Amino acid sequence: MREALTAFVPLFAFMLLPVWIPLLTVTVGWVADRVGGRKHDAFAARLADVKARSHARRAELAAARHELQAGTHAARPALVAEAA
């Protein structure tokens, strides 16, 4: 019986390799999140700020483009100055 166990227990553990890899990965990730601090939160806040500024700037440019297409040339100096 001992010989059977020494042969089949490692074989069974090897067969469960597709189960062990995700379990190990999730465990290591969970520990890294608990120990690693909150660097991700600061990065996410900076990224959200950049996205908000980009969206605001694109809205300004779209409004200026719309004014130009409507025939009002009041925004033209701002666009020319920006291109320079």
Summary of the structure (lengths in Angstrom):
residues: 84
radius of gyration: 29.7
end to end distance: 84.6
largest distance: 92.5
contacts: 151
relative contact order: 0.05
helix: 86%
strand: 0%
